[in-house]
Amino acid sequence: MRIAGVIAALGLAVGLAACKDRGEASADPDPAALKAQQDLTKRRDALLEQRQKLESQRKVVLEQIQKAEASGGDTQELTRQRDDLTAQIDGQSAELGQMSEKLSSLSTKLDSAAGLAGREDRLAQREGRLAAREAAIGDRERGLAQREEKLAQREKETCSTAPPMIIQTARADGKYGKADVQPLLARARATMSRKGILVADLPAPAQDLEGESTRAMADGDWGKAYFAAAQLVAMVDAVKIDRAFIQAKTARLSSQVKASKPDDATNQQLTGVLSDVMQRYNDGNFAAANARLNQLAAMMK
């Protein structure tokens, strides 16, 4: 996944460079087309000016024809001038129409080139943003990979160290009393509180050791009470708040949440806690994740 992200980022960078080159190449209009447009515009303006003069002359001739007809004079020469001016004006109108078509075609071509340049510029900007985002994702993935590597190394070093076990020395006379049992139970409770270990977090055989020890004390069976308390201390000391511990505890409490069928408000609150647990878990902060799970367990009571 990380390799794919790097390849994608490289691909986007290459694409960005290519699009940038195309954008720079097409940013300027075609010089030939631009010159042709300018030349046609000058010729059109000149023709328009000339046609305006011809129309003015034709108007004068038409007025002279009207006066001549009114007075009964000869209009033959004036009619010839009128027809000649009309033919020139019609010819220029046809030429102006052709020029207008050419100008329209050139304008479309130049506008298309400008539009393409604009689109390519926008595409280059978009791909630039995508490349930056891919690079940020790549950096984040590399950071996550480094953190996962450190966590794996830490867990390996932690797991390779044998858990501290309490080796209890049996009394030579085999006689135990309250002074032998109660300190062990107090130590087990203090360790569970410090680590945030619930009774349900302990292995199944260890979950009733405290009860077994207290019942044995009530019965006066101090030997049984002592050995149950000693086993409890060893079990509690061996528990590690690590990735596997959080996974198992989350799965257990999630099942309890589903089985309890809480109302919508409570379910939303419980779901929020589980989401927070997963965030802290992903951050590698297992102690904080465990503390939130303990809050969830309290809410389930």
C-alpha positions in Angstrom: 0.0 0.0 0.0 2.8 2.4 0.9 4.7 1.4 -2.3 1.5 2.0 -4.3 1.2 5.5 -2.7 4.7 6.4 -3.6 4.3 5.2 -7.2 1.0 7.2 -7.5 2.8 10.3 -6.2 5.6 9.8 -8.7 3.1 9.3 -11.5 1.2 12.5 -10.6 4.5 14.4 -10.5 5.4 13.2 -14.0 1.9 14.0 -15.2 2.1 17.4 -13.7 5.3 18.2 -15.5 3.9 17.0 -18.8 0.7 19.0 -18.4 2.8 22.1 -17.4 4.8 21.8 -20.6 1.6 21.5 -22.7 0.1 24.5 -20.8 3.1 26.6 -21.4 3.2 25.6 -25.1 -0.5 26.4 -25.7 -0.6 29.5 -23.4 0.4 31.8 -26.3 -2.0 32.0 -29.3 -0.9 30.8 -32.8 1.1 33.7 -34.2 0.0 33.0 -37.8 -3.6 32.9 -36.9 -3.3 36.0 -34.8 -1.6 37.9 -37.7 -4.2 36.7 -40.2 -7.0 37.9 -37.9 -5.3 41.3 -37.6 -4.8 41.7 -41.4 -8.5 40.7 -42.1 -9.7 43.1 -39.5 -7.8 46.0 -41.2 -9.1 45.0 -44.6 -12.6 44.8 -43.3 -12.4 48.2 -41.7 -11.1 49.7 -44.9 -13.8 48.1 -47.0 -16.5 49.3 -44.5 -15.1 52.8 -44.8 -15.0 52.6 -48.6 -18.5 51.2 -48.8 -19.8 54.0 -46.6 -18.4 56.5 -49.1 -19.9 54.6 -52.0 -23.3 54.5 -50.3 -23.1 58.3 -49.7 -22.2 58.8 -53.4 -25.1 56.6 -54.5 -27.5 58.5 -52.2 -26.4 61.7 -53.9 -27.0 60.2 -57.4 -30.4 58.9 -56.4 -31.4 62.4 -55.3 -30.1 63.8 -58.6 -32.2 61.2 -60.5 -35.3 62.2 -58.6 -34.8 65.9 -59.5 -34.1 65.1 -63.1 -37.2 63.0 -63.4 -39.2 65.7 -61.7 -38.0 68.3 -64.2 -38.2 66.0 -67.2 -34.4 66.0 -67.7 -32.2 63.1 -69.1 -31.4 60.5 -66.4 -29.5 58.1 -68.5 -26.0 59.0 -67.3 -27.2 59.3 -63.7 -28.8 55.9 -63.9 -25.5 54.4 -65.2 -23.7 55.9 -62.2 -26.3 54.6 -59.9 -26.0 51.0 -61.3 -22.2 51.2 -61.2 -22.2 52.3 -57.5 -24.7 49.6 -56.7 -22.5 46.9 -58.3 -19.5 48.1 -56.3 -21.4 48.1 -53.1 -22.8 44.6 -53.7 -19.3 43.3 -54.5 -17.9 44.8 -51.4 -20.9 43.3 -49.4 -20.0 39.9 -50.7 -16.3 40.4 -49.9 -17.2 41.6 -46.4 -19.4 38.5 -45.9 -16.4 36.2 -46.7 -14.2 38.2 -44.4 -16.7 37.9 -41.6 -16.7 34.1 -42.0 -12.9 33.9 -42.0 -12.8 36.2 -38.9 -15.3 34.0 -37.2 -13.3 30.9 -37.9 -10.1 32.5 -36.7 -11.8 33.8 -33.6 -13.1 30.3 -32.8 -9.7 28.8 -33.4 -8.0 31.3 -31.1 -10.8 31.0 -28.5 -10.4 27.2 -28.5 -6.7 27.5 -28.1 -7.1 29.9 -25.2 -9.8 27.7 -23.7 -7.6 24.6 -24.0 -4.7 26.5 -22.3 -7.1 27.5 -19.5 -8.3 24.0 -19.1 -4.8 22.6 -19.1 -3.7 25.2 -16.6 -6.6 24.3 -14.3 -5.8 20.6 -14.8 -2.2 21.2 -13.9 -3.2 23.1 -10.7 -5.6 20.2 -9.8 -2.9 17.6 -10.4 -0.5 19.7 -8.3 -2.9 19.6 -5.4 -3.4 15.9 -5.9 0.4 15.4 -6.0 0.8 17.4 -2.8 -2.0 15.3 -1.1 -0.4 12.1 -2.2 3.0 13.3 -0.9 1.4 14.1 2.5 -0.3 10.7 2.6 3.1 9.1 1.7 4.7 11.0 4.6 1.9 9.9 6.9 2.2 6.3 5.9 6.0 6.4 6.4 5.4 7.8 9.8 2.9 5.1 10.7 5.2 2.5 9.4 8.1 3.8 11.5 5.8 3.9 14.6 4.5 0.4 13.9 8.1 -0.8 13.6 9.0 0.8 16.9 5.9 -0.6 18.6 6.7 -4.1 17.2 10.3 -3.8 18.5 9.1 -2.7 21.9 6.6 -5.5 22.1 9.2 -8.0 21.0 11.6 -6.7 23.7 8.8 -6.7 26.2 7.6 -10.2 25.4 11.1 -11.6 25.3 11.5 -10.7 28.9 10.2 -13.2 31.3 7.3 -11.8 33.4 8.1 -11.2 37.0 6.9 -14.2 39.0 6.6 -14.3 42.7 8.3 -17.3 44.1 6.9 -17.9 47.5 9.1 -19.8 49.9 7.1 -22.4 51.8 7.3 -22.1 55.6 9.3 -24.9 57.1 6.6 -25.6 59.6 3.8 -25.3 56.9 1.9 -22.9 59.2 0.6 -19.6 57.7 -1.4 -16.9 59.2 -3.1 -13.5 58.4 0.3 -11.8 58.3 1.3 -14.0 55.4 -1.9 -13.8 53.4 -3.1 -10.2 53.7 0.0 -8.5 52.3 -0.2 -10.7 49.2 -3.8 -9.8 48.6 -3.1 -6.1 49.2 -0.2 -6.3 46.7 -2.4 -8.0 44.0 -5.1 -5.3 44.5 -2.7 -2.5 44.3 -1.1 -3.8 41.1 -4.5 -4.3 39.5 -5.4 -0.7 40.3 -2.1 0.7 39.0 -2.3 -1.2 35.7 -6.1 -0.8 35.3 -6.8 -4.5 35.4 -10.3 -5.7 36.0 -11.1 -9.1 37.4 -12.6 -10.0 34.0 -9.2 -9.1 32.4 -7.5 -12.0 34.3 -7.2 -15.5 32.8 -10.3 -17.5 33.7 -8.4 -19.7 36.3 -7.2 -16.6 38.1 -10.5 -14.7 38.3 -11.7 -16.5 41.5 -8.3 -16.7 43.3 -9.0 -13.7 45.5 -12.4 -15.1 46.5 -10.9 -18.5 47.1 -8.2 -16.9 49.3 -10.8 -14.9 51.4 -13.1 -18.0 51.8 -10.1 -20.1 52.9 -9.2 -17.4 55.5 -12.8 -17.4 56.8 -12.6 -21.2 57.1 -9.2 -20.9 58.9 -7.4 -22.8 56.1 -4.5 -20.4 56.0 -2.3 -22.7 53.8 -5.0 -22.7 51.1 -5.5 -19.0 51.5 -1.8 -18.3 51.2 -1.2 -20.3 48.0 -4.3 -18.8 46.3 -3.1 -15.3 47.1 0.4 -16.1 45.9 -1.0 -17.4 42.6 -3.1 -14.2 42.2 0.0 -12.0 42.7 1.9 -14.0 40.0 -1.0 -13.8 37.6 -1.5 -10.1 38.1 2.2 -9.3 37.7 2.3 -11.3 34.4 -0.5 -9.2 32.8 0.8 -6.7 30.2 -1.3 -3.9 28.9 -0.3 -4.3 25.2 -1.9 -4.6 21.8 -3.2 -8.2 22.4 -4.6 -7.2 25.8 -6.6 -4.2 24.3 -7.8 -6.3 21.4 -9.2 -9.0 23.6 -10.7 -6.5 26.1 -12.3 -4.5 23.3 -13.8 -7.6 21.8 -15.2 -8.7 25.1 -16.8 -5.4 26.0 -18.1 -4.8 22.5 -20.0 -8.1 22.8 -21.4 -7.0 26.1 -22.6 -3.7 24.6 -24.4 -5.5 21.8 -25.9 -8.1 24.1 -27.2 -5.3 26.5 -29.3 -3.7 23.7 -29.0 -0.2 25.1 -31.3 2.7 24.1 -30.2 5.0 21.3 -28.7 7.7 23.6 -26.7 5.1 25.6 -25.7 3.3 22.5 -24.4 6.5 21.0 -22.4 7.2 24.2 -20.9 3.7 24.3 -20.1 3.8 20.6 -18.2 7.1 21.2 -16.1 5.5 23.9 -15.3 2.5 21.7 -14.3 5.0 18.9 -12.0 6.8 21.3 -10.5 3.5 22.4 -9.7 2.6 18.8 -8.1 6.0 18.2 -5.8 5.6 21.3 -5.1 2.0 20.2 -4.0 3.2 16.8 -1.8 5.8 18.4 -0.1 3.1 20.4 -1.3 4.5 23.7 -2.5 1.2 25.2 -2.7 2.5 28.8 -5.1 5.3 27.8 -7.1 2.9 25.7 -7.4 0.6 28.7 -8.5 3.4 30.9 -11.3 4.3 28.5 -12.3 0.6 28.3 -12.6 0.6 32.1 -14.9 3.6 31.9 -17.0 1.6 29.4 -17.1 -1.4 31.7 -18.3 0.9 34.5 -21.1 2.2 32.3 -22.2 -1.3 31.6 -22.8 -2.1 35.2 
